Amino acid sequence: MKVALIGNGAISQFVQAALQKSDVALAAMILRPARLGSVDVSDVAVVASVDDLPGDITHVIDCAGHAGLRAHGPPALASGRDVVTVSIGALADEGLRSELEEAARAGGSRLHLASGAIGGLDALRAARAGDLGIVRYVGRKPPEGWKGSRAEDVLDLSTPLTHPQIHFMGNARDAALAYPKNANVAAAVALAGVGFERTEVELVADPGTDTNVHEIHAQGDFGSFTFIISGRTLPDNPRSSALAAMSVVASIVDASQPIGS
């Protein structure tokens, strides 16, 4: 198994460090043309497109967000290589999702969705075999974690908040499209459960938390469950989830093993 990473940001660098301790070989990186000269790694090809990858690459790992998946996901899948991504919110765009599906079918490959910053998705997948009536996702971040997002159209984040404030209520598709850098978890919950339209989403600016808190509430034939995780960010990037980066590593390692977990 030889992998190529898309991007060289905080998540990519975490994955690179983890792969050095595994049996999986990092053989290439795909970067924007302007960044090609910024990385010099021994025995690693640095290229600008899937077409320029070495022929022995078996998996392409998206660590560059929605734009990276959009640009390189379809050609990688069409070339017969599996792709791993945490940019799950990008699949709220039906056009891109169709393009990825068609490319995977053409290449006989598969797009693997890393679990990202949330857990409990295995329970949701199992529960949808019966009637899964209600799925609600609540995402809480400190107010500063929402700066630069659509939350600023609703809240004044330049002044301290005194109590939690909901700045989005709707379905997972609208959340993922409106908050492309903040709602990958909502999309992951939707795909594991009842879909984008039926998954209820609340996004909250909460001055009472210093971590990113993700909650899943589900009810159906199986019974009910609530899953809550308080996630830390990567030290090198306060906007990137540590667990999301770890889930990419787990997906890669799992794919390299004869028995999957």
C-alpha positions in Angstrom: 0.0 0.0 0.0 1.4 3.3 -1.1 -0.4 6.6 -0.5 -0.4 10.1 -1.8 -1.6 13.0 0.4 -3.5 16.0 -0.9 -2.3 19.1 0.9 0.4 19.9 3.5 -1.6 21.6 6.2 -2.0 20.7 9.8 -4.0 17.5 9.2 -1.6 16.4 6.5 1.4 16.9 8.7 -0.2 14.9 11.5 -0.8 12.1 9.1 2.7 12.3 7.7 4.2 11.9 11.2 1.9 9.0 12.0 2.7 7.1 8.8 6.4 7.2 9.7 5.5 4.9 12.6 3.4 2.5 10.4 4.0 0.0 7.6 2.2 2.3 5.1 4.5 4.2 2.7 4.0 7.9 1.9 5.1 8.0 -1.7 3.7 11.3 -3.0 2.0 14.6 -2.2 -0.4 16.6 -4.4 0.0 20.4 -3.8 -1.2 23.5 -5.5 1.3 24.5 -8.3 2.4 27.5 -6.3 3.3 25.3 -3.4 5.4 22.7 -5.3 8.7 24.2 -4.2 7.7 24.4 -0.6 8.2 20.7 0.3 11.3 18.7 -0.1 10.8 15.2 1.3 13.2 12.4 0.5 11.6 9.6 -1.6 8.3 11.5 -1.9 7.1 12.8 -5.3 5.6 16.2 -5.1 3.1 16.9 -7.9 0.3 19.1 -8.9 -2.2 16.6 -10.2 -3.4 13.0 -10.1 -2.1 12.5 -13.6 1.4 13.2 -12.4 1.4 10.6 -9.6 3.7 7.6 -9.7 1.9 4.6 -11.1 2.3 2.5 -7.9 0.2 4.8 -5.8 -2.8 2.8 -4.4 -4.6 5.3 -2.2 -5.1 9.1 -2.3 -5.7 10.8 1.0 -7.6 14.1 1.0 -6.2 16.4 3.7 -7.0 19.6 1.9 -10.7 20.3 2.6 -13.5 20.6 0.1 -11.5 22.2 -2.6 -8.9 19.4 -2.5 -11.6 16.7 -2.8 -13.4 18.5 -5.6 -10.2 19.0 -7.6 -8.5 15.6 -7.1 -11.1 13.2 -5.9 -12.8 12.4 -9.2 -9.6 11.8 -11.2 -8.1 9.7 -8.4 -11.1 7.5 -8.3 -11.4 7.3 -12.0 -7.7 6.1 -12.1 -8.6 3.1 -10.0 -7.2 4.5 -6.7 -9.3 4.5 -3.5 -9.7 7.9 -1.9 -10.0 8.6 1.9 -11.5 12.0 2.9 -12.8 13.8 6.0 -14.2 16.6 3.7 -17.6 14.9 4.1 -19.5 18.2 4.0 -18.6 18.5 0.3 -21.0 15.6 -0.5 -23.9 18.0 0.3 -23.3 19.2 -3.2 -25.3 16.7 -5.2 -23.3 17.5 -8.4 -20.0 16.7 -6.8 -21.4 13.6 -5.1 -22.7 12.3 -8.5 -19.3 13.0 -10.1 -17.5 11.1 -7.3 -19.8 8.1 -7.6 -19.5 8.0 -11.4 -15.7 8.2 -11.1 -15.6 5.4 -8.6 -17.7 3.2 -10.7 -15.6 3.9 -13.8 -12.4 3.2 -11.9 -13.6 0.3 -9.9 -12.5 2.2 -6.8 -14.1 3.4 -3.6 -14.4 6.7 -1.7 -13.8 6.1 2.1 -15.4 8.6 4.5 -13.2 8.9 7.6 -15.3 9.4 10.7 -13.8 12.8 11.4 -14.4 14.6 14.6 -17.3 12.5 15.8 -18.0 8.9 17.0 -21.2 6.9 17.2 -21.6 6.6 13.4 -21.5 2.8 13.6 -24.6 2.8 15.8 -26.4 5.1 13.3 -25.6 2.9 10.4 -26.9 -0.1 12.2 -30.0 1.7 13.4 -31.1 2.7 9.9 -31.8 -1.0 9.1 -35.0 -0.3 11.1 -37.0 2.8 11.4 -34.7 5.6 12.4 -37.1 8.4 13.1 -35.2 11.2 14.6 -31.5 12.2 14.2 -30.3 15.6 15.6 -26.8 17.0 15.6 -25.7 19.8 17.8 -22.4 21.5 17.3 -21.0 23.8 20.0 -17.8 25.8 19.7 -16.4 28.8 21.6 -17.5 32.0 19.9 -14.0 32.6 18.4 -14.3 29.2 16.7 -17.1 30.6 14.5 -15.2 33.7 13.4 -14.9 33.8 9.6 -18.1 31.8 9.2 -21.8 32.6 8.4 -22.3 32.8 12.2 -21.1 36.4 11.9 -24.1 37.2 9.8 -26.2 36.4 12.9 -24.1 37.2 15.9 -21.7 40.0 16.9 -18.6 37.9 17.6 -16.5 41.0 18.2 -18.0 41.4 21.7 -18.0 38.7 24.4 -21.1 36.6 24.5 -22.7 36.1 27.9 -24.6 32.9 27.2 -24.9 30.2 24.4 -26.5 31.4 21.2 -27.8 29.3 18.4 -26.9 30.8 15.0 -28.1 28.1 12.8 -31.1 25.7 12.8 -32.0 23.7 9.8 -31.1 20.5 8.0 -27.6 19.0 7.4 -27.5 19.9 3.7 -28.0 23.6 4.4 -25.5 23.4 7.3 -22.8 21.8 5.2 -23.2 24.2 2.3 -23.4 27.3 4.5 -20.5 26.2 6.8 -18.1 24.3 4.6 -15.3 24.6 7.2 -17.4 23.8 10.2 -20.1 21.3 9.3 -18.3 18.2 8.1 -19.5 16.4 11.2 -23.2 17.3 10.4 -22.6 15.8 7.0 -21.0 12.6 8.4 -24.0 12.2 10.7 -26.4 12.7 7.8 -24.7 10.1 5.6 -24.6 7.5 8.4 -28.2 8.0 9.4 -31.3 9.4 7.7 -29.8 11.7 5.0 -29.1 15.4 4.6 -32.7 16.6 4.5 -34.0 14.6 7.5 -31.0 15.3 9.8 -31.7 18.2 12.1 -28.8 20.5 12.9 -28.2 23.2 15.5 -24.9 25.2 15.6 -24.1 27.1 18.8 -21.6 29.7 19.8 -21.0 28.8 23.5 -18.8 31.0 25.7 -19.0 28.3 28.4 -16.9 25.8 26.4 -13.2 25.9 25.4 -13.5 22.8 23.2 -15.5 21.8 20.2 -18.5 19.8 21.5 -20.4 17.5 19.1 -23.7 15.8 20.1 -25.8 13.2 18.3 -29.3 12.5 19.5 -31.1 9.6 17.8 -34.3 7.7 18.3 -35.9 4.8 16.4 -36.9 1.1 16.4 -33.5 0.3 18.1 -34.4 2.6 21.1 -32.5 5.9 21.6 -29.0 7.1 22.2 -27.1 10.3 22.9 -23.4 10.6 22.0 -21.3 13.6 23.1 -17.7 14.2 22.5 -15.6 17.2 23.6 -12.8 17.4 21.1 -9.5 19.2 21.1 -7.9 20.8 18.1 -4.5 20.3 16.7 -1.7 22.4 18.3 -0.6 23.7 14.9 -4.1 24.7 13.8 -6.9 25.7 16.3 -9.5 25.2 13.5 -8.5 21.5 12.8 -9.9 18.7 14.9 -7.3 16.4 16.4 -9.7 13.4 16.2 -10.4 14.2 12.6 -6.7 13.9 11.8 -6.6 10.7 13.9 -9.5 9.3 12.0 -7.6 9.7 8.7 -4.7 7.7 10.1 -7.1 5.0 11.4 -8.7 4.7 8.0 -5.4 4.3 6.2 -4.1 1.8 8.7 -7.4 -0.2 8.6 -7.2 -0.3 4.8 -3.7 -1.8 5.0 -4.7 -4.7 7.3 -6.0 -8.1 6.2 -8.8 -7.9 8.8 -10.7 -4.6 9.1 -11.9 -3.2 12.4 
